[in-house]
């Protein structure tokens, strides 16, 4: 089976949905932020502070290139991974299906407001909301599938599993 790439804003439930899907469908789980942190032995905030955003985005692109030789994976992408560079979206689409988890801003904000994510630490809630609105349009243009995630991650995962089993996503 092709890989399934989950995209969406910070706090939309990508990792939670990916964990459920990987377990139920027996797919390998890859959380790109965790993979990058493990490879560099630093958290994302430290990578941004020490090396900058461009360096981090280069790491994301390299990881997507590495995933081209993989299959049977569910990939939880970082919030900006598929947006900053057209190459990244193209790599994900070439390697599988991109699923946008469309989650209301209020739900995302509740989940991220006290986090140490670089963008959350550096920006106001108004700035984050503007970024959310801007990114949401881009996610919709990139994704093969859009799933509303306004109930729970388990509900969203069940819907995605139904799509996979009905062969609407392969």
N, C-alpha and C positions, 0 to 999 in steps of 0.2 A: 504494500500500500504506500502511496505517496505520503510525504510528511504533511502534517497539519500545523500551520503557523497561526498562532493566536495573536492578534494585535488589538490595540485599544489604549486608551489613556491610562495614566498611572492610577492604580486602585480600581480598575474596572473588573478585576477578577481573573485575569489571564492565568496566573499561577494556580489559583484554586481550581479553576475549570480544567486546566492542563493535568493537574494531579488526579482528578476524578477520571478523566478520559483515559489517561495512561493506564490506570489500574483496571478499568472496565474493559478496555479494548486490547490490553496487553501490549501497549506501545511504549517505546522508550521515552522517558520524560527529559526534556532539555529546557532548562530555564536559562536564557542567554545571559542575564545579569549574574546569576550564580556561577555559570561557566567562566565568565570573564573574571569575576572576583577570585575564583579558585585558581585560575591560570596566573593571575598577577599577585596573588596573596595580599590583596587589598580590597576594601569595600569601594563601591562606586564613588562615594563622596571623596575618599582619599585619592582615587584615580583622577577625578576631575580636578582636585586641588593640586596634586603633584604634577600631572601631565597635561591637563586641559581637556576640553570637550572634543577637540579634533582627534586627539590620541584615542579617546574612548570610542569615538565613531569609527575610527580605523579598526579597532579591535572587533567591533560589531560586524563590520564588513568581512573581515577575515574569518570570523566564526560562521557567517552565512555561506561563505565560499566552501568552508570545510564540510558543511552540512549537505552540500550538493551530492556527495557520494553516499549519503544515508537515506534510508527509507524506514517506514514503520515508526516514525517519531512524532510526538506532539511537542511543539516548540512554543514556549511562552517567551515572546519577544519583549524587549524593553520598550517603554512607551514611545520613544522617538526613533527606534531602530529602523523602521521601514519608511520613515518620512524624510529624513534629512538628505538622503542620497537616492536618486532614482535607481541606481545600481542595486541597492539593498532590496527594494520592493521587487525588482526584476529577479533577483536571486531567489527570493522566497517563492514567487509565483512559478519560477522554473522548477523548483524543488517540490512543489506540492500545492495545496490549497491554502489561501489566506482567509482567515475568519476574523471578522471585526466584531468584538464584543462591545456593543453599543450600550453604555451604562450612563444613566443620568449624572450630571455634574455633582449634584448634592450627595449622591452615594459615594462617588470617587473622592470628593473632598473630605467626607467623614473618615474615610479609610487612610488618607494620606496626610491630613493637616498636621499631625504631630510627628511625622516621619523625618528622617535625616536625608531625604532625597535632595540632591543638589538644587533642583529647580524650586522645590518647596521652601527650602531654607533661604534661597536668594530672592524670592518674589512674594508679592502680596497675594491675597486670595483673588483680588480683582485681576491681577496679571495672570494667575493660574487659570481663571475662568476664560479669559481672552484666548489663552493658549489652547485650552480645551476646545473652544468653539472653532478655532483655526484648524486644529488637528482632526477634529471629528469629520470635517468635510474631506480631508485627505484620506483618512482611513476608509471612508465609504467609496472613494474612487479606486483605491488599491484592491480592496477585498473582493474575493469571489463570492463570499457569503457574509451576510450581516445577521447577527443574532442579538436580540434585545436581552440584556442582562439586568433587569430591574427587579427581579424577585430574589433569587439566590443563585449562587454558583452551581449548586447541585441541579437546580431546575434547568439552567442554561446548558450544563453538561449533558443532561438527559436529552435535550433537544438536539444537541450536536451529535450525540451517539445515534439518535434516531436517523439523522441525515446520513451519517456514515453507513449505517446498516442498510438503509434504503438505496445505497449507492449513489446518492446525490453528491457525496463527497468521497473521493477515492484517491 
